């Protein structure tokens, strides 16, 4: 399978320009600084994924906010100096957010609203025009498409956006994920690539009942649950019965009968086959274990998923460098 060279071991900078806890200038100025990029490089990573929300880069009318772009400018400059590549991930766009805490937002309207889509294209035109000639930068069109039923619509939107980005960034990688929260099982639903610089993307927090145990934002997640890894597959299925069926879809795949490295090996098969068929690199833009999980179990989980990433040459970026309920686990195990 084709490798995404230069993007084989990364870390997410979530909580800075997306899903932030503060909107003050001091927060944006201090959450990620040059010393953080030094630490990431010295820990052996080759890239960072920078989630950024649309409202950092534009106001409510869609006009560009130069101050927001300056944070990206600064971080890209640090990364270039240290020898790290960068993925710019549009985490939220006008009219669409994956965030389960934004309960009042319609998760499907963006995929049927032409005006919202045009604003999405305009934003990508500005982003790619600004950064498209910087060799270390790749572009991820949109984070985690939630509804399963908009696969066709999303393929069409992603294709149009990719054409716009490609006009400004002839050599850059363009990263596209699928529906159902960017699930691994949705990769085969992605359209064939328009050129040889397209990347298929997925996220992996499987099994969710382990990686997100006691997560307050997951509907119906018990707040006293403690789950070990590896565990019995049937026990995982029974514990996952409380979750939204889409969030537990992978654990319920009938052909998966055991837990451990073989779980990921079998789970990834359809995505790997789609990537090989279309000669596309496969990339895991997010994976990780909540800091509430037992640390020794988390280490076993990381060891298993890394073994399968290595087996197939799948690039990856762990969630998250700091904070966001996953950061302290990453700090303990990766730094």
Backbone torsions as a table, in degrees:
resi	resn	phi	psi	omega
1	UNK	NA	141.2	179.1
2	UNK	-62.7	136.4	178.8
3	UNK	-96.1	151.1	174.6
4	UNK	-91.4	78.1	-173.9
5	UNK	-58.7	136.1	-178.3
6	UNK	89.2	-5.7	-178.5
7	UNK	-134.1	45.0	-174.9
8	UNK	-94.7	-23.6	-179.9
9	UNK	-145.5	103.4	-175.5
10	UNK	-129.7	176.8	177.8
11	UNK	-141.3	144.4	179.6
12	UNK	-84.1	142.9	173.7
13	UNK	-104.9	46.2	179.0
14	UNK	-66.6	152.7	179.0
15	UNK	89.3	-0.4	-179.9
16	UNK	-99.8	-70.3	179.9
17	UNK	-103.4	7.9	174.2
18	UNK	-149.5	147.7	179.8
19	UNK	51.5	42.3	-176.4
20	UNK	-82.2	154.6	179.8
21	UNK	-97.4	-5.0	-174.5
22	UNK	-149.7	148.1	-180.0
23	UNK	-119.7	19.9	179.6
24	UNK	-84.8	156.5	177.1
25	UNK	-60.6	-38.5	179.6
26	UNK	-59.3	-40.4	179.7
27	UNK	-63.2	-51.7	-179.6
28	UNK	-61.9	-33.5	-178.3
29	UNK	-73.7	-24.7	-170.2
30	UNK	-116.7	-15.1	-175.8
31	UNK	-65.2	-44.6	173.8
32	UNK	-123.5	123.3	178.7
33	UNK	-127.4	176.7	-175.4
34	UNK	-59.7	-35.3	179.0
35	UNK	-61.0	-32.4	177.1
36	UNK	-64.1	-41.3	179.1
37	UNK	-65.4	-37.4	173.8
38	UNK	-59.8	-46.2	-179.5
39	UNK	-61.1	-42.1	-178.9
40	UNK	-64.3	-45.5	177.6
41	UNK	-61.9	-45.2	-177.9
42	UNK	-68.0	-22.2	177.3
43	UNK	-81.4	-2.6	173.9
44	UNK	98.6	11.3	178.0
45	UNK	-81.3	154.2	178.2
46	UNK	-111.2	-6.8	178.0
47	UNK	-159.7	163.3	170.7
48	UNK	-121.2	147.1	171.2
49	UNK	-106.5	123.3	-177.2
50	UNK	-107.7	101.2	172.2
51	UNK	-70.2	132.9	178.8
52	UNK	-139.5	134.4	179.3
53	UNK	-89.2	151.3	-178.2
54	UNK	-56.6	-35.8	-174.4
55	UNK	-77.9	-3.2	166.5
56	UNK	-76.4	-32.9	-171.2
57	UNK	-102.1	-13.8	179.5
58	UNK	-150.9	155.3	177.8
59	UNK	-84.4	-177.2	-174.6
60	UNK	-66.0	-20.4	177.4
61	UNK	-88.9	-4.9	-180.0
62	UNK	93.8	6.4	178.4
63	UNK	-80.3	141.2	-177.6
64	UNK	-65.0	144.5	176.9
65	UNK	-111.4	101.9	-174.9
66	UNK	-58.8	-34.7	-179.4
67	UNK	-60.2	-36.8	177.9
68	UNK	-67.0	-42.5	179.3
69	UNK	-63.1	-29.8	-178.0
70	UNK	-63.0	-31.2	176.6
71	UNK	-67.1	-40.9	175.7
72	UNK	-65.5	-43.4	178.2
73	UNK	-54.0	-47.4	-176.0
74	UNK	-65.0	-46.1	-177.4
75	UNK	-67.1	-40.9	178.0
76	UNK	-62.8	-39.5	178.3
77	UNK	-62.7	-44.3	176.8
78	UNK	-60.3	-45.4	-178.0
79	UNK	-63.3	-41.3	178.9
80	UNK	-62.1	-41.9	-180.0
81	UNK	-65.2	-37.2	-176.7
82	UNK	-87.6	-9.9	-178.9
83	UNK	85.9	32.2	176.2
84	UNK	-109.3	141.8	171.2
85	UNK	-85.1	167.1	-173.6
86	UNK	-135.2	136.9	166.7
87	UNK	-112.3	121.4	172.6
88	UNK	-90.8	112.6	-176.4
89	UNK	-107.3	114.3	173.7
90	UNK	-74.9	103.4	-170.9
91	UNK	-80.5	-35.6	176.0
92	UNK	-140.0	143.8	175.5
93	UNK	-123.6	164.5	179.6
94	UNK	-58.1	121.6	178.9
95	UNK	93.3	-6.1	-179.7
96	UNK	-146.6	133.9	171.8
97	UNK	-145.5	138.2	175.1
98	UNK	-75.3	-18.0	-163.8
99	UNK	-60.1	117.6	-179.8
100	UNK	-66.9	-17.3	178.4
101	UNK	-77.5	-16.5	175.9
102	UNK	-90.2	72.2	-168.3
103	UNK	-70.2	-23.4	-176.4
104	UNK	-87.1	-7.2	-177.2
105	UNK	-83.7	134.6	174.6
106	UNK	-71.7	118.5	-176.4
107	UNK	-80.5	-7.4	-176.2
108	UNK	-110.0	-19.4	-170.0
109	UNK	-59.0	-38.5	-179.0
110	UNK	-55.3	-36.7	-174.2
111	UNK	-77.1	-3.8	178.9
112	UNK	-127.4	0.2	-175.6
113	UNK	-107.0	109.8	-175.0
114	UNK	-64.1	-38.7	-178.5
115	UNK	-63.6	-42.6	177.3
116	UNK	-63.2	-40.6	179.2
117	UNK	-65.4	-39.7	179.1
118	UNK	-63.6	-36.5	177.2
119	UNK	-67.5	-37.8	174.9
120	UNK	-59.2	-46.3	179.2
121	UNK	-64.0	-40.8	-179.6
122	UNK	-64.1	-39.8	178.6
123	UNK	-63.4	-43.5	179.7
124	UNK	-68.2	-30.4	175.1
125	UNK	-62.4	-44.5	179.6
126	UNK	-66.8	-45.1	-178.7
127	UNK	-61.5	-48.8	-175.2
128	UNK	-72.0	-29.2	175.6
129	UNK	-66.4	-37.9	-177.7
130	UNK	-73.8	-38.3	-171.2
131	UNK	-117.3	0.6	-170.8
132	UNK	-66.8	-20.6	-179.4
133	UNK	-99.7	4.1	178.3
134	UNK	-88.8	117.4	-167.7
135	UNK	-65.6	-22.5	-176.1
136	UNK	-87.2	-0.8	-171.4
137	UNK	-105.7	130.7	171.0
138	UNK	-116.7	161.7	-172.6
139	UNK	-125.0	125.4	176.1
140	UNK	-107.2	118.5	-164.6
141	UNK	-65.4	-43.0	-178.5
142	UNK	-165.4	138.5	-176.9
143	UNK	-83.6	129.8	165.7
144	UNK	47.7	86.4	172.0
145	UNK	-75.2	116.3	-172.0
146	UNK	-77.2	-54.9	-172.0
147	UNK	-68.1	134.9	179.6
148	UNK	-71.2	-29.0	-170.9
149	UNK	-84.3	7.0	-177.5
150	UNK	-110.4	22.8	-176.5
151	UNK	-58.3	-45.0	-179.6
152	UNK	-63.7	-45.9	179.9
153	UNK	-63.0	-42.9	-179.4
154	UNK	-65.4	-39.8	177.1
155	UNK	-57.6	-41.6	-179.1
156	UNK	-68.2	-42.7	179.0
157	UNK	-64.6	-45.7	-179.0
158	UNK	-62.1	-38.8	179.6
159	UNK	-63.3	-44.9	-179.7
160	UNK	-65.0	-42.0	178.3
161	UNK	-64.1	-39.4	179.9
162	UNK	-63.9	-37.1	176.9
163	UNK	-62.2	-41.8	179.0
164	UNK	-64.5	-46.3	178.7
165	UNK	-62.8	-42.7	-176.9
166	UNK	-62.9	-31.9	178.2
167	UNK	-63.1	-31.7	179.6
168	UNK	-95.4	-20.5	-173.5
169	UNK	-134.4	77.8	-172.9
170	UNK	-61.0	-29.1	-174.5
171	UNK	-109.9	-5.3	-173.2
172	UNK	-74.7	148.7	169.8
173	UNK	-72.6	138.7	174.0
174	UNK	-117.2	122.9	-170.1
175	UNK	-107.4	127.7	-175.0
176	UNK	-130.1	125.7	176.4
177	UNK	-108.0	170.6	-174.7
178	UNK	-103.0	-166.1	-175.4
179	UNK	-82.5	-176.5	177.9
180	UNK	57.5	52.6	179.5
181	UNK	63.4	35.4	179.7
182	UNK	63.4	36.9	-175.8
183	UNK	-65.8	147.5	174.6
184	UNK	-58.7	-33.0	-176.9
185	UNK	-76.0	-8.5	179.2
186	UNK	-95.0	-8.1	-178.9
187	UNK	-56.7	-42.3	179.7
188	UNK	-64.0	-13.1	178.7
189	UNK	-84.0	-9.2	178.8
190	UNK	-72.7	144.8	177.9
191	UNK	-66.4	156.4	172.1
192	UNK	-57.8	150.3	-175.6
193	UNK	-68.8	149.7	178.5
194	UNK	-82.4	-19.2	176.2
195	UNK	-156.9	-174.6	-173.5
196	UNK	-88.9	13.7	177.2
197	UNK	-118.4	22.6	174.9
198	UNK	-94.4	143.4	-179.0
199	UNK	-125.6	134.6	172.6
200	UNK	-86.1	132.9	-173.3
201	UNK	-121.5	144.7	171.5
202	UNK	-145.8	164.3	172.1
203	UNK	-116.8	148.5	-178.7
204	UNK	-136.3	107.0	171.7
205	UNK	-121.3	43.0	-175.7
206	UNK	-97.3	143.8	-14.6
207	UNK	-73.6	135.2	-173.2
208	UNK	-59.5	-32.1	-178.0
209	UNK	-64.6	-24.0	174.0
210	UNK	-88.1	-52.9	-172.1
211	UNK	-70.0	-23.9	-179.0
212	UNK	-116.6	24.7	-177.7
213	UNK	-56.8	130.7	-179.5
214	UNK	65.9	16.9	178.0
215	UNK	-67.9	124.0	-173.4
216	UNK	-68.6	-22.7	-175.4
217	UNK	-89.8	-6.9	180.0
218	UNK	-89.3	119.6	-178.3
219	UNK	-55.9	132.4	175.4
220	UNK	68.8	9.9	177.6
221	UNK	-71.7	122.8	178.7
222	UNK	-61.7	138.9	-176.6
223	UNK	-87.1	1.4	178.3
224	UNK	-119.9	14.7	-174.2
225	UNK	-78.8	132.9	171.5
226	UNK	-125.9	121.9	-175.1
227	UNK	-122.7	131.7	179.0
228	UNK	-92.2	170.0	176.1
229	UNK	-146.5	137.1	-6.7
230	UNK	-77.3	150.7	179.1
231	UNK	-120.2	-177.9	178.2
232	UNK	-75.8	131.0	-175.0
233	UNK	-60.0	-38.2	-179.4
234	UNK	-68.8	-36.9	176.9
235	UNK	-64.9	-40.9	177.3
236	UNK	-61.4	-42.5	-180.0
237	UNK	-63.2	-42.2	-179.7
238	UNK	-65.5	-41.9	178.9
239	UNK	-68.7	-28.4	-178.9
240	UNK	-79.9	-6.7	-177.1
241	UNK	-62.5	-21.5	-179.8
242	UNK	-78.5	-14.0	-173.9
243	UNK	-87.0	160.6	170.2
244	UNK	-53.4	133.7	-178.0
245	UNK	-54.0	-34.7	178.7
246	UNK	-64.8	-35.7	-179.3
247	UNK	-75.0	-19.4	-179.7
248	UNK	-109.0	11.0	-173.7
249	UNK	-60.2	-43.4	-175.2
250	UNK	-66.6	-40.0	-178.4
251	UNK	-66.9	-23.3	-178.1
252	UNK	-93.9	4.5	177.3
253	UNK	-62.5	125.5	-170.5
254	UNK	-61.7	-31.1	-176.0
255	UNK	-78.6	-7.6	179.8
256	UNK	-95.7	117.1	-172.8
257	UNK	-119.3	-7.1	-177.7
258	UNK	-139.5	162.7	179.7
259	UNK	-111.6	153.0	-175.9
260	UNK	124.7	-163.4	-179.5
261	UNK	-58.0	-34.4	-178.8
262	UNK	-65.0	-25.3	176.4
263	UNK	-61.8	-50.0	179.6
264	UNK	-67.7	-37.0	179.8
265	UNK	-59.2	-45.6	179.5
266	UNK	-73.4	-38.8	-178.1
267	UNK	-62.9	-36.6	-174.7
268	UNK	-80.4	-12.1	-171.7
269	UNK	-52.6	-53.1	-177.9
270	UNK	-60.4	-37.2	179.0
271	UNK	-68.0	-42.7	178.8
272	UNK	-63.5	-41.3	178.8
273	UNK	-63.4	-40.0	178.6
274	UNK	-66.0	-40.1	179.8
275	UNK	-66.6	-41.3	178.7
276	UNK	-66.4	-44.8	-179.8
277	UNK	-56.9	-41.4	-175.9
278	UNK	-98.7	6.1	178.7
279	UNK	53.0	51.7	-176.0
280	UNK	-121.6	136.7	172.2
281	UNK	-64.8	148.6	176.5
282	UNK	-110.5	133.0	-173.6
283	UNK	-135.6	136.4	176.6
284	UNK	-106.1	102.5	-173.2
285	UNK	-77.5	-17.4	175.7
286	UNK	-149.2	139.1	169.7
287	UNK	-163.4	152.6	-179.5
288	UNK	167.3	177.5	-177.3
289	UNK	-131.0	132.0	-179.3
290	UNK	-59.7	147.0	-176.7
291	UNK	-68.6	-10.9	176.8
292	UNK	-79.0	-13.3	-179.4
293	UNK	-74.9	155.7	174.8
294	UNK	-61.6	131.9	-173.1
295	UNK	-64.4	-39.1	-179.7
296	UNK	-65.9	-35.1	176.4
297	UNK	-67.9	-40.6	177.7
298	UNK	-61.2	-42.0	178.8
299	UNK	-60.6	-41.4	177.9
300	UNK	-63.8	-40.0	178.4
301	UNK	-61.6	-47.6	178.7
302	UNK	-62.2	-41.8	179.3
303	UNK	-59.6	-41.4	-178.3
304	UNK	-68.9	-47.7	-177.3
305	UNK	-68.9	-34.6	176.9
306	UNK	-64.4	-36.2	179.9
307	UNK	-63.2	-33.2	179.2
308	UNK	-81.3	-37.2	171.9
309	UNK	-55.1	-46.6	-178.6
310	UNK	-67.1	-38.9	-178.5
311	UNK	-59.1	-40.1	-174.7
312	UNK	-106.5	-0.9	-179.9
313	UNK	70.3	43.4	-179.2
314	UNK	-94.6	118.7	174.2
315	UNK	-67.5	156.1	-173.8
316	UNK	-158.8	155.5	175.6
317	UNK	-135.8	119.6	-176.9
318	UNK	-75.0	145.0	174.2
319	UNK	-104.3	117.0	13.8
320	UNK	-148.0	157.4	-177.1
321	UNK	-59.2	-44.6	175.2
322	UNK	-156.4	151.7	179.7
323	UNK	60.3	-158.0	-178.7
324	UNK	58.5	31.2	172.6
325	UNK	71.4	-5.9	179.7
326	UNK	-121.8	-15.3	-170.2
327	UNK	-65.5	-40.0	-176.6
328	UNK	-67.3	-31.6	175.5
329	UNK	-66.0	-43.1	178.6
330	UNK	-63.4	-41.9	179.7
331	UNK	-61.7	-40.7	-178.1
332	UNK	-70.8	-34.6	-172.8
333	UNK	-99.0	-19.1	-173.7
334	UNK	-116.0	-18.3	-174.0
335	UNK	-120.6	NA	NA
